[in-house]
Amino acid sequence: MSKQKMREESERLIREAMEKKSITITQGKTRIEAKCGKCGAPNRLSAEPGQQRVTFACKECGHKQTTL
Ligand SMILES: [Zn+2]
């Protein structure tokens, strides 16, 4: 395999990754999977773009917490 081919391949992968990212941005919200710190139940949350932390109440035990 030539260097040219390898470069084209890596560029293609980067382009695909960027396309996936733009799809997430188009949807507006980011999905977060957060584990409850009290009972360990998985909670599916959605965050606004750029939002680092989401405050939520666990769907299982109602424990209020903020994602890391
Ligand atoms: Zn919980």
PDB file of the backbone (N, CA, C, O) and the ligand in Angstrom, with CONECT records:
HET     ZN  A 101       1
ATOM      1  N   MET A   1       0.855  -1.198   0.000  1.00  0.00           N
ATOM      2  CA  MET A   1       0.000   0.000   0.000  1.00  0.00           C
ATOM      3  C   MET A   1       0.892   1.249   0.000  1.00  0.00           C
ATOM      4  O   MET A   1       1.841   1.349   0.778  1.00  0.00           O
ATOM      5  N   SER A   2       0.577   2.173  -0.865  1.00  0.00           N
ATOM      6  CA  SER A   2       1.388   3.383  -0.989  1.00  0.00           C
ATOM      7  C   SER A   2       1.060   4.395   0.108  1.00  0.00           C
ATOM      8  O   SER A   2       0.022   4.314   0.765  1.00  0.00           O
ATOM      9  N   LYS A   3       1.957   5.333   0.284  1.00  0.00           N
ATOM     10  CA  LYS A   3       1.713   6.374   1.284  1.00  0.00           C
ATOM     11  C   LYS A   3       0.500   7.215   0.893  1.00  0.00           C
ATOM     12  O   LYS A   3      -0.282   7.653   1.736  1.00  0.00           O
ATOM     13  N   GLN A   4       0.379   7.420  -0.393  1.00  0.00           N
ATOM     14  CA  GLN A   4      -0.755   8.188  -0.922  1.00  0.00           C
ATOM     15  C   GLN A   4      -2.069   7.532  -0.507  1.00  0.00           C
ATOM     16  O   GLN A   4      -2.992   8.199  -0.041  1.00  0.00           O
ATOM     17  N   LYS A   5      -2.133   6.241  -0.679  1.00  0.00           N
ATOM     18  CA  LYS A   5      -3.344   5.482  -0.327  1.00  0.00           C
ATOM     19  C   LYS A   5      -3.652   5.598   1.158  1.00  0.00           C
ATOM     20  O   LYS A   5      -4.797   5.794   1.564  1.00  0.00           O
ATOM     21  N   MET A   6      -2.594   5.473   1.957  1.00  0.00           N
ATOM     22  CA  MET A   6      -2.793   5.538   3.404  1.00  0.00           C
ATOM     23  C   MET A   6      -3.317   6.905   3.823  1.00  0.00           C
ATOM     24  O   MET A   6      -4.157   7.022   4.716  1.00  0.00           O
ATOM     25  N   ARG A   7      -2.800   7.940   3.154  1.00  0.00           N
ATOM     26  CA  ARG A   7      -3.250   9.282   3.505  1.00  0.00           C
ATOM     27  C   ARG A   7      -4.712   9.480   3.114  1.00  0.00           C
ATOM     28  O   ARG A   7      -5.497  10.074   3.854  1.00  0.00           O
ATOM     29  N   GLU A   8      -5.050   8.977   1.952  1.00  0.00           N
ATOM     30  CA  GLU A   8      -6.446   9.083   1.510  1.00  0.00           C
ATOM     31  C   GLU A   8      -7.371   8.353   2.474  1.00  0.00           C
ATOM     32  O   GLU A   8      -8.468   8.820   2.781  1.00  0.00           O
ATOM     33  N   GLU A   9      -6.916   7.219   2.935  1.00  0.00           N
ATOM     34  CA  GLU A   9      -7.725   6.422   3.858  1.00  0.00           C
ATOM     35  C   GLU A   9      -7.953   7.166   5.170  1.00  0.00           C
ATOM     36  O   GLU A   9      -9.074   7.213   5.676  1.00  0.00           O
ATOM     37  N   SER A  10      -6.884   7.749   5.719  1.00  0.00           N
ATOM     38  CA  SER A  10      -7.039   8.456   6.993  1.00  0.00           C
ATOM     39  C   SER A  10      -7.884   9.715   6.816  1.00  0.00           C
ATOM     40  O   SER A  10      -8.634  10.093   7.716  1.00  0.00           O
ATOM     41  N   GLU A  11      -7.763  10.355   5.672  1.00  0.00           N
ATOM     42  CA  GLU A  11      -8.588  11.542   5.411  1.00  0.00           C
ATOM     43  C   GLU A  11     -10.063  11.161   5.326  1.00  0.00           C
ATOM     44  O   GLU A  11     -10.943  11.900   5.768  1.00  0.00           O
ATOM     45  N   ARG A  12     -10.304  10.003   4.752  1.00  0.00           N
ATOM     46  CA  ARG A  12     -11.676   9.535   4.637  1.00  0.00           C
ATOM     47  C   ARG A  12     -12.279   9.284   6.026  1.00  0.00           C
ATOM     48  O   ARG A  12     -13.430   9.628   6.295  1.00  0.00           O
ATOM     49  N   LEU A  13     -11.466   8.673   6.897  1.00  0.00           N
ATOM     50  CA  LEU A  13     -11.940   8.382   8.254  1.00  0.00           C
ATOM     51  C   LEU A  13     -12.241   9.669   9.015  1.00  0.00           C
ATOM     52  O   LEU A  13     -13.237   9.757   9.733  1.00  0.00           O
ATOM     53  N   ILE A  14     -11.379  10.655   8.852  1.00  0.00           N
ATOM     54  CA  ILE A  14     -11.594  11.938   9.528  1.00  0.00           C
ATOM     55  C   ILE A  14     -12.871  12.588   9.019  1.00  0.00           C
ATOM     56  O   ILE A  14     -13.660  13.135   9.789  1.00  0.00           O
ATOM     57  N   ARG A  15     -13.060  12.515   7.694  1.00  0.00           N
ATOM     58  CA  ARG A  15     -14.243  13.128   7.104  1.00  0.00           C
ATOM     59  C   ARG A  15     -15.513  12.446   7.624  1.00  0.00           C
ATOM     60  O   ARG A  15     -16.505  13.110   7.924  1.00  0.00           O
ATOM     61  N   GLU A  16     -15.469  11.141   7.724  1.00  0.00           N
ATOM     62  CA  GLU A  16     -16.632  10.404   8.233  1.00  0.00           C
ATOM     63  C   GLU A  16     -16.924  10.774   9.677  1.00  0.00           C
ATOM     64  O   GLU A  16     -18.080  10.943  10.063  1.00  0.00           O
ATOM     65  N   ALA A  17     -15.868  10.900  10.471  1.00  0.00           N
ATOM     66  CA  ALA A  17     -16.039  11.272  11.877  1.00  0.00           C
ATOM     67  C   ALA A  17     -16.664  12.657  11.992  1.00  0.00           C
ATOM     68  O   ALA A  17     -17.521  12.898  12.842  1.00  0.00           O
ATOM     69  N   MET A  18     -16.221  13.560  11.123  1.00  0.00           N
ATOM     70  CA  MET A  18     -16.762  14.920  11.151  1.00  0.00           C
ATOM     71  C   MET A  18     -18.223  14.932  10.732  1.00  0.00           C
ATOM     72  O   MET A  18     -19.030  15.692  11.268  1.00  0.00           O
ATOM     73  N   GLU A  19     -18.551  14.089   9.776  1.00  0.00           N
ATOM     74  CA  GLU A  19     -19.946  14.017   9.336  1.00  0.00           C
ATOM     75  C   GLU A  19     -20.844  13.516  10.462  1.00  0.00           C
ATOM     76  O   GLU A  19     -21.953  14.013  10.657  1.00  0.00           O
ATOM     77  N   LYS A  20     -20.358  12.542  11.188  1.00  0.00           N
ATOM     78  CA  LYS A  20     -21.131  12.021  12.318  1.00  0.00           C
ATOM     79  C   LYS A  20     -21.343  13.102  13.359  1.00  0.00           C
ATOM     80  O   LYS A  20     -22.427  13.240  13.926  1.00  0.00           O
ATOM     81  N   LYS A  21     -20.288  13.868  13.601  1.00  0.00           N
ATOM     82  CA  LYS A  21     -20.353  14.939  14.577  1.00  0.00           C
ATOM     83  C   LYS A  21     -21.399  15.978  14.163  1.00  0.00           C
ATOM     84  O   LYS A  21     -22.179  16.462  14.983  1.00  0.00           O
ATOM     85  N   SER A  22     -21.393  16.307  12.863  1.00  0.00           N
ATOM     86  CA  SER A  22     -22.328  17.334  12.395  1.00  0.00           C
ATOM     87  C   SER A  22     -23.765  16.842  12.510  1.00  0.00           C
ATOM     88  O   SER A  22     -24.690  17.635  12.687  1.00  0.00           O
ATOM     89  N   ILE A  23     -23.944  15.530  12.407  1.00  0.00           N
ATOM     90  CA  ILE A  23     -25.293  14.980  12.586  1.00  0.00           C
ATOM     91  C   ILE A  23     -25.747  15.198  14.026  1.00  0.00           C
ATOM     92  O   ILE A  23     -26.892  15.577  14.275  1.00  0.00           O
ATOM     93  N   THR A  24     -24.842  14.957  14.968  1.00  0.00           N
ATOM     94  CA  THR A  24     -25.169  15.160  16.382  1.00  0.00           C
ATOM     95  C   THR A  24     -25.535  16.619  16.640  1.00  0.00           C
ATOM     96  O   THR A  24     -26.466  16.912  17.390  1.00  0.00           O
ATOM     97  N   ILE A  25     -24.794  17.529  16.012  1.00  0.00           N
ATOM     98  CA  ILE A  25     -25.044  18.955  16.200  1.00  0.00           C
ATOM     99  C   ILE A  25     -26.392  19.341  15.587  1.00  0.00           C
ATOM    100  O   ILE A  25     -27.124  20.164  16.136  1.00  0.00           O
ATOM    101  N   THR A  26     -26.706  18.730  14.434  1.00  0.00           N
ATOM    102  CA  THR A  26     -27.971  19.048  13.777  1.00  0.00           C
ATOM    103  C   THR A  26     -29.149  18.653  14.661  1.00  0.00           C
ATOM    104  O   THR A  26     -30.174  19.334  14.692  1.00  0.00           O
ATOM    105  N   GLN A  27     -28.989  17.554  15.371  1.00  0.00           N
ATOM    106  CA  GLN A  27     -30.066  17.108  16.245  1.00  0.00           C
ATOM    107  C   GLN A  27     -30.245  18.048  17.423  1.00  0.00           C
ATOM    108  O   GLN A  27     -31.304  18.071  18.049  1.00  0.00           O
ATOM    109  N   GLY A  28     -29.212  18.824  17.726  1.00  0.00           N
ATOM    110  CA  GLY A  28     -29.321  19.839  18.766  1.00  0.00           C
ATOM    111  C   GLY A  28     -28.877  19.367  20.126  1.00  0.00           C
ATOM    112  O   GLY A  28     -28.160  20.070  20.839  1.00  0.00           O
ATOM    113  N   LYS A  29     -29.305  18.175  20.482  1.00  0.00           N
ATOM    114  CA  LYS A  29     -28.988  17.709  21.825  1.00  0.00           C
ATOM    115  C   LYS A  29     -28.037  16.530  21.803  1.00  0.00           C
ATOM    116  O   LYS A  29     -28.018  15.733  20.865  1.00  0.00           O
ATOM    117  N   THR A  30     -27.260  16.444  22.849  1.00  0.00           N
ATOM    118  CA  THR A  30     -26.317  15.352  22.991  1.00  0.00           C
ATOM    119  C   THR A  30     -26.896  14.338  23.972  1.00  0.00           C
ATOM    120  O   THR A  30     -27.430  14.694  25.023  1.00  0.00           O
ATOM    121  N   ARG A  31     -26.778  13.091  23.606  1.00  0.00           N
ATOM    122  CA  ARG A  31     -27.266  12.049  24.513  1.00  0.00           C
ATOM    123  C   ARG A  31     -26.180  11.662  25.504  1.00  0.00           C
ATOM    124  O   ARG A  31     -25.018  11.464  25.148  1.00  0.00           O
ATOM    125  N   ILE A  32     -26.591  11.565  26.733  1.00  0.00           N
ATOM    126  CA  ILE A  32     -25.647  11.176  27.784  1.00  0.00           C
ATOM    127  C   ILE A  32     -26.212   9.965  28.524  1.00  0.00           C
ATOM    128  O   ILE A  32     -27.392   9.909  28.868  1.00  0.00           O
ATOM    129  N   GLU A  33     -25.345   9.022  28.748  1.00  0.00           N
ATOM    130  CA  GLU A  33     -25.732   7.872  29.550  1.00  0.00           C
ATOM    131  C   GLU A  33     -25.087   8.055  30.914  1.00  0.00           C
ATOM    132  O   GLU A  33     -23.865   7.989  31.044  1.00  0.00           O
ATOM    133  N   ALA A  34     -25.899   8.281  31.918  1.00  0.00           N
ATOM    134  CA  ALA A  34     -25.358   8.550  33.245  1.00  0.00           C
ATOM    135  C   ALA A  34     -25.793   7.460  34.219  1.00  0.00           C
ATOM    136  O   ALA A  34     -26.949   7.038  34.248  1.00  0.00           O
ATOM    137  N   LYS A  35     -24.835   7.030  35.004  1.00  0.00           N
ATOM    138  CA  LYS A  35     -25.123   6.000  36.000  1.00  0.00           C
ATOM    139  C   LYS A  35     -25.442   6.676  37.321  1.00  0.00           C
ATOM    140  O   LYS A  35     -24.733   7.584  37.755  1.00  0.00           O
ATOM    141  N   CYS A  36     -26.493   6.234  37.941  1.00  0.00           N
ATOM    142  CA  CYS A  36     -26.870   6.808  39.223  1.00  0.00           C
ATOM    143  C   CYS A  36     -25.796   6.506  40.269  1.00  0.00           C
ATOM    144  O   CYS A  36     -25.330   5.374  40.393  1.00  0.00           O
ATOM    145  N   GLY A  37     -25.414   7.543  41.017  1.00  0.00           N
ATOM    146  CA  GLY A  37     -24.381   7.372  42.027  1.00  0.00           C
ATOM    147  C   GLY A  37     -24.881   6.633  43.259  1.00  0.00           C
ATOM    148  O   GLY A  37     -24.084   6.175  44.078  1.00  0.00           O
ATOM    149  N   LYS A  38     -26.187   6.515  43.392  1.00  0.00           N
ATOM    150  CA  LYS A  38     -26.750   5.880  44.577  1.00  0.00           C
ATOM    151  C   LYS A  38     -27.098   4.415  44.327  1.00  0.00           C
ATOM    152  O   LYS A  38     -26.671   3.531  45.070  1.00  0.00           O
ATOM    153  N   CYS A  39     -27.883   4.167  43.268  1.00  0.00           N
ATOM    154  CA  CYS A  39     -28.327   2.799  43.031  1.00  0.00           C
ATOM    155  C   CYS A  39     -27.693   2.163  41.800  1.00  0.00           C
ATOM    156  O   CYS A  39     -27.839   0.960  41.583  1.00  0.00           O
ATOM    157  N   GLY A  40     -26.983   2.964  40.985  1.00  0.00           N
ATOM    158  CA  GLY A  40     -26.276   2.397  39.847  1.00  0.00           C
ATOM    159  C   GLY A  40     -27.118   2.189  38.613  1.00  0.00           C
ATOM    160  O   GLY A  40     -26.647   1.605  37.636  1.00  0.00           O
ATOM    161  N   ALA A  41     -28.354   2.653  38.633  1.00  0.00           N
ATOM    162  CA  ALA A  41     -29.221   2.474  37.478  1.00  0.00           C
ATOM    163  C   ALA A  41     -28.791   3.417  36.350  1.00  0.00           C
ATOM    164  O   ALA A  41     -28.441   4.570  36.600  1.00  0.00           O
ATOM    165  N   PRO A  42     -28.819   2.922  35.105  1.00  0.00           N
ATOM    166  CA  PRO A  42     -28.470   3.796  33.992  1.00  0.00           C
ATOM    167  C   PRO A  42     -29.608   4.753  33.670  1.00  0.00           C
ATOM    168  O   PRO A  42     -30.770   4.350  33.601  1.00  0.00           O
ATOM    169  N   ASN A  43     -29.268   6.014  33.475  1.00  0.00           N
ATOM    170  CA  ASN A  43     -30.262   7.023  33.122  1.00  0.00           C
ATOM    171  C   ASN A  43     -29.870   7.655  31.798  1.00  0.00           C
ATOM    172  O   ASN A  43     -28.732   8.091  31.625  1.00  0.00           O
ATOM    173  N   ARG A  44     -30.794   7.706  30.880  1.00  0.00           N
ATOM    174  CA  ARG A  44     -30.504   8.330  29.598  1.00  0.00           C
ATOM    175  C   ARG A  44     -30.953   9.786  29.647  1.00  0.00           C
ATOM    176  O   ARG A  44     -32.116  10.101  29.896  1.00  0.00           O
ATOM    177  N   LEU A  45     -29.979  10.660  29.398  1.00  0.00           N
ATOM    178  CA  LEU A  45     -30.263  12.090  29.478  1.00  0.00           C
ATOM    179  C   LEU A  45     -29.936  12.756  28.158  1.00  0.00           C
ATOM    180  O   LEU A  45     -29.230  12.198  27.318  1.00  0.00           O
ATOM    181  N   SER A  46     -30.452  13.936  27.993  1.00  0.00           N
ATOM    182  CA  SER A  46     -30.065  14.741  26.844  1.00  0.00           C
ATOM    183  C   SER A  46     -29.545  16.079  27.337  1.00  0.00           C
ATOM    184  O   SER A  46     -30.113  16.688  28.244  1.00  0.00           O
ATOM    185  N   ALA A  47     -28.456  16.526  26.725  1.00  0.00           N
ATOM    186  CA  ALA A  47     -27.828  17.783  27.122  1.00  0.00           C
ATOM    187  C   ALA A  47     -27.840  18.756  25.963  1.00  0.00           C
ATOM    188  O   ALA A  47     -27.750  18.362  24.800  1.00  0.00           O
ATOM    189  N   GLU A  48     -27.952  20.019  26.289  1.00  0.00           N
ATOM    190  CA  GLU A  48     -27.854  21.048  25.248  1.00  0.00           C
ATOM    191  C   GLU A  48     -26.418  21.086  24.740  1.00  0.00           C
ATOM    192  O   GLU A  48     -25.491  20.740  25.473  1.00  0.00           O
ATOM    193  N   PRO A  49     -26.230  21.502  23.498  1.00  0.00           N
ATOM    194  CA  PRO A  49     -24.856  21.577  22.975  1.00  0.00           C
ATOM    195  C   PRO A  49     -23.992  22.493  23.829  1.00  0.00           C
ATOM    196  O   PRO A  49     -24.391  23.614  24.146  1.00  0.00           O
ATOM    197  N   GLY A  50     -22.827  22.023  24.194  1.00  0.00           N
ATOM    198  CA  GLY A  50     -21.906  22.816  24.995  1.00  0.00           C
ATOM    199  C   GLY A  50     -22.133  22.668  26.481  1.00  0.00           C
ATOM    200  O   GLY A  50     -21.326  23.128  27.289  1.00  0.00           O
ATOM    201  N   GLN A  51     -23.224  22.032  26.842  1.00  0.00           N
ATOM    202  CA  GLN A  51     -23.510  21.838  28.267  1.00  0.00           C
ATOM    203  C   GLN A  51     -22.652  20.709  28.809  1.00  0.00           C
ATOM    204  O   GLN A  51     -22.659  19.600  28.276  1.00  0.00           O
ATOM    205  N   GLN A  52     -21.928  20.992  29.852  1.00  0.00           N
ATOM    206  CA  GLN A  52     -21.004  20.004  30.399  1.00  0.00           C
ATOM    207  C   GLN A  52     -21.685  19.138  31.443  1.00  0.00           C
ATOM    208  O   GLN A  52     -21.439  17.934  31.522  1.00  0.00           O
ATOM    209  N   ARG A  53     -22.524  19.745  32.226  1.00  0.00           N
ATOM    210  CA  ARG A  53     -23.119  19.010  33.330  1.00  0.00           C
ATOM    211  C   ARG A  53     -24.641  19.049  33.244  1.00  0.00           C
ATOM    212  O   ARG A  53     -25.243  20.062  32.888  1.00  0.00           O
ATOM    213  N   VAL A  54     -25.223  17.941  33.572  1.00  0.00           N
ATOM    214  CA  VAL A  54     -26.677  17.858  33.544  1.00  0.00           C
ATOM    215  C   VAL A  54     -27.160  17.426  34.917  1.00  0.00           C
ATOM    216  O   VAL A  54     -26.700  16.425  35.466  1.00  0.00           O
ATOM    217  N   THR A  55     -28.082  18.182  35.456  1.00  0.00           N
ATOM    218  CA  THR A  55     -28.683  17.794  36.723  1.00  0.00           C
ATOM    219  C   THR A  55     -29.909  16.943  36.427  1.00  0.00           C
ATOM    220  O   THR A  55     -30.746  17.299  35.597  1.00  0.00           O
ATOM    221  N   PHE A  56     -29.999  15.834  37.109  1.00  0.00           N
ATOM    222  CA  PHE A  56     -31.126  14.946  36.852  1.00  0.00           C
ATOM    223  C   PHE A  56     -31.491  14.188  38.123  1.00  0.00           C
ATOM    224  O   PHE A  56     -30.711  14.103  39.072  1.00  0.00           O
ATOM    225  N   ALA A  57     -32.695  13.646  38.107  1.00  0.00           N
ATOM    226  CA  ALA A  57     -33.132  12.783  39.193  1.00  0.00           C
ATOM    227  C   ALA A  57     -33.204  11.362  38.658  1.00  0.00           C
ATOM    228  O   ALA A  57     -33.783  11.122  37.599  1.00  0.00           O
ATOM    229  N   CYS A  58     -32.628  10.436  39.376  1.00  0.00           N
ATOM    230  CA  CYS A  58     -32.586   9.044  38.941  1.00  0.00           C
ATOM    231  C   CYS A  58     -34.001   8.508  38.730  1.00  0.00           C
ATOM    232  O   CYS A  58     -34.896   8.729  39.545  1.00  0.00           O
ATOM    233  N   LYS A  59     -34.178   7.797  37.614  1.00  0.00           N
ATOM    234  CA  LYS A  59     -35.512   7.275  37.311  1.00  0.00           C
ATOM    235  C   LYS A  59     -35.878   6.103  38.212  1.00  0.00           C
ATOM    236  O   LYS A  59     -37.051   5.751  38.330  1.00  0.00           O
ATOM    237  N   GLU A  60     -34.887   5.506  38.840  1.00  0.00           N
ATOM    238  CA  GLU A  60     -35.153   4.354  39.697  1.00  0.00           C
ATOM    239  C   GLU A  60     -35.419   4.761  41.140  1.00  0.00           C
ATOM    240  O   GLU A  60     -36.420   4.365  41.737  1.00  0.00           O
ATOM    241  N   CYS A  61     -34.496   5.568  41.700  1.00  0.00           N
ATOM    242  CA  CYS A  61     -34.614   5.898  43.125  1.00  0.00           C
ATOM    243  C   CYS A  61     -34.914   7.378  43.382  1.00  0.00           C
ATOM    244  O   CYS A  61     -35.162   7.773  44.521  1.00  0.00           O
ATOM    245  N   GLY A  62     -34.889   8.193  42.322  1.00  0.00           N
ATOM    246  CA  GLY A  62     -35.214   9.601  42.485  1.00  0.00           C
ATOM    247  C   GLY A  62     -34.107  10.444  43.068  1.00  0.00           C
ATOM    248  O   GLY A  62     -34.318  11.615  43.384  1.00  0.00           O
ATOM    249  N   HIS A  63     -32.920   9.863  43.217  1.00  0.00           N
ATOM    250  CA  HIS A  63     -31.783  10.579  43.781  1.00  0.00           C
ATOM    251  C   HIS A  63     -31.335  11.689  42.829  1.00  0.00           C
ATOM    252  O   HIS A  63     -31.034  11.438  41.663  1.00  0.00           O
ATOM    253  N   LYS A  64     -31.298  12.914  43.346  1.00  0.00           N
ATOM    254  CA  LYS A  64     -30.902  14.044  42.505  1.00  0.00           C
ATOM    255  C   LYS A  64     -29.378  14.165  42.486  1.00  0.00           C
ATOM    256  O   LYS A  64     -28.709  14.087  43.516  1.00  0.00           O
ATOM    257  N   GLN A  65     -28.861  14.357  41.278  1.00  0.00           N
ATOM    258  CA  GLN A  65     -27.418  14.428  41.121  1.00  0.00           C
ATOM    259  C   GLN A  65     -27.053  15.164  39.839  1.00  0.00           C
ATOM    260  O   GLN A  65     -27.910  15.491  39.018  1.00  0.00           O
ATOM    261  N   THR A  66     -25.773  15.410  39.695  1.00  0.00           N
ATOM    262  CA  THR A  66     -25.271  16.085  38.497  1.00  0.00           C
ATOM    263  C   THR A  66     -24.235  15.189  37.843  1.00  0.00           C
ATOM    264  O   THR A  66     -23.390  14.605  38.520  1.00  0.00           O
ATOM    265  N   THR A  67     -24.304  15.085  36.522  1.00  0.00           N
ATOM    266  CA  THR A  67     -23.339  14.245  35.813  1.00  0.00           C
ATOM    267  C   THR A  67     -21.947  14.834  35.937  1.00  0.00           C
ATOM    268  O   THR A  67     -21.780  16.042  36.106  1.00  0.00           O
ATOM    269  N   LEU A  68     -20.965  13.978  35.853  1.00  0.00           N
ATOM    270  CA  LEU A  68     -19.579  14.431  35.954  1.00  0.00           C
ATOM    271  C   LEU A  68     -19.155  15.123  34.666  1.00  0.00           C
ATOM    272  O   LEU A  68     -18.016  15.576  34.555  1.00  0.00           O
TER     273      LEU A  68
HETATM  274 ZN    ZN A 101     -30.721   5.777  41.500  1.00  0.00          ZN2+
END
